[in-house]
Amino acid sequence: MKLTTRGRYAVTAMLDLALHAEDEVVTVADISRRQQISVAYLEQLFGRLRKQGLVDSVRGPGGGYRLGRAGTDIPVDEIIRAVNESINTTQCGGDPVQCCKGEGQQCLTHDLWEALGEQIGRFLHGITLAQLVQEQRRKLQQPGTLPLRMTEREQQRPAHG
């Protein structure tokens, strides 16, 4: 399986939105700043997420995005699929005509990789956006826990002041 930037960024953006959307809309610029993802790229992702009903857009001054459904009703695999990301783990993408060895012949390990893809799909389907929010909030409440964006290297830098 190759989960590209598009799928990872879509899940990250949705998690950021869910973490910051308590009764307010969230701007793409705010998500961009917090997650260091370009505004243009986020706009593309949110366009796809909106078409699938995962987010609602609010126009005008103070506009932005909010969740289209409760976080408990949004499994991670749905976010990934909404941005046209595949969770397929076979080299051929599951297409019998373009199968691993060509001409419809499967490689020896095709069934293994296909089964792995099914397991990954079930795993991602079993995790909701609300669960991710809960986990992030739990982490932030623990003493010594780093903010979401801080790296170990940033933690080791001497404080200026």
C-alpha positions in Angstrom: 0.0 0.0 0.0 1.2 3.4 -0.8 -0.7 6.1 1.0 0.3 9.3 -0.7 0.5 12.9 0.7 -3.1 13.5 -0.4 -4.5 10.9 1.9 -2.3 11.7 4.8 -2.9 15.4 4.5 -6.7 14.9 4.2 -6.8 13.0 7.4 -4.5 15.6 9.1 -6.7 18.5 7.9 -9.9 16.8 9.0 -8.4 16.1 12.4 -7.2 19.7 12.7 -10.7 20.9 11.7 -12.4 18.6 14.3 -10.0 19.7 17.0 -10.7 23.4 16.4 -14.2 23.5 15.2 -16.1 23.7 18.4 -19.2 25.7 17.4 -17.1 27.8 15.0 -15.9 27.5 11.4 -12.2 27.0 10.7 -10.3 28.7 7.9 -8.0 26.8 5.5 -5.4 29.5 6.3 -5.5 28.5 10.0 -5.2 24.8 9.2 -2.3 25.7 6.7 -0.5 27.6 9.4 -0.9 24.9 12.1 -0.1 21.9 9.9 2.3 23.5 7.4 0.3 22.4 4.4 -0.2 24.9 1.5 -3.5 26.7 1.3 -3.8 25.8 -2.4 -3.4 22.1 -1.6 -5.9 22.3 1.3 -8.4 24.0 -0.9 -8.2 21.1 -3.4 -8.7 18.6 -0.6 -11.5 20.5 1.0 -13.3 20.7 -2.3 -13.3 16.9 -2.5 -14.2 16.5 1.1 -17.1 18.9 0.6 -18.4 16.9 -2.4 -18.5 13.8 -0.2 -20.4 15.6 2.6 -17.5 15.3 5.1 -17.3 19.1 5.5 -19.6 22.0 4.9 -18.3 25.4 3.7 -19.5 28.7 5.1 -19.1 31.7 2.7 -18.6 35.3 3.5 -16.8 37.2 6.3 -15.9 34.7 9.0 -16.4 31.9 6.6 -14.5 28.6 6.5 -15.3 25.0 7.0 -16.9 22.8 9.6 -17.6 19.1 9.8 -20.4 17.9 7.6 -21.3 15.1 10.1 -20.4 14.2 13.7 -16.9 13.0 14.1 -18.3 9.7 15.4 -19.8 9.1 11.9 -16.6 9.8 9.9 -14.3 6.7 9.6 -10.7 7.4 8.5 -11.1 5.2 5.4 -13.9 7.4 4.2 -11.7 10.5 4.4 -9.0 8.8 2.4 -11.4 7.6 -0.3 -13.1 11.1 -0.5 -9.8 12.5 -1.9 -9.6 9.7 -4.4 -6.9 7.8 -2.5 -6.6 4.1 -2.9 -5.9 1.7 -0.1 -5.0 -1.1 -2.5 -1.9 -3.0 -1.5 -1.4 -5.0 -4.7 1.1 -3.8 -7.3 -1.6 -4.2 -10.0 -4.2 -2.2 -8.1 -6.6 -5.2 -8.2 -7.2 -4.8 -12.0 -7.3 -8.4 -13.4 -6.3 -7.2 -16.9 -3.2 -5.3 -15.6 -2.4 -7.9 -13.0 1.1 -8.2 -11.5 2.6 -10.3 -14.3 0.5 -8.9 -17.1 -2.1 -10.6 -19.2 -4.2 -11.4 -16.2 -1.6 -13.5 -14.4 -1.2 -12.8 -10.7 2.2 -12.9 -9.0 2.7 -15.6 -6.4 2.1 -13.2 -3.5 -1.0 -11.4 -4.9 -3.4 -13.0 -2.5 -1.2 -12.1 0.5 -1.1 -8.4 -0.5 -4.8 -8.3 -1.3 -5.5 -9.8 2.2 -3.3 -7.2 3.8 -5.1 -4.4 2.0 -8.4 -5.8 3.3 -7.0 -5.8 6.8 -5.8 -2.2 6.5 -9.2 -1.2 5.1 -11.0 -2.7 8.1 -8.5 -1.1 10.5 -9.0 2.4 9.0 -12.8 1.9 8.8 -12.8 1.0 12.5 -11.2 4.3 13.6 -13.4 7.4 13.6 -12.4 11.1 13.5 -13.9 11.4 17.0 -11.5 8.7 18.3 -8.6 10.6 16.8 -9.7 13.8 18.4 -10.1 12.1 21.8 -6.6 10.6 21.5 -5.0 14.0 20.6 -6.8 15.7 23.5 -5.6 12.9 25.9 -2.0 13.4 24.7 -2.2 17.1 25.2 -3.3 16.7 28.8 -0.4 14.5 29.7 2.5 16.3 31.4 5.6 16.5 29.2 3.7 15.8 26.0 4.8 17.8 23.0 2.4 20.0 21.0 1.3 18.3 17.8 3.8 20.1 15.6 6.9 20.2 17.9 9.6 17.8 17.0 12.3 16.3 19.3 14.9 18.6 17.8 12.7 21.6 18.5 12.3 20.4 22.1 16.1 20.1 22.6 16.8 23.7 21.4 17.8 26.1 24.2 15.2 28.6 25.1 15.9 32.2 24.1 15.1 34.9 26.5 
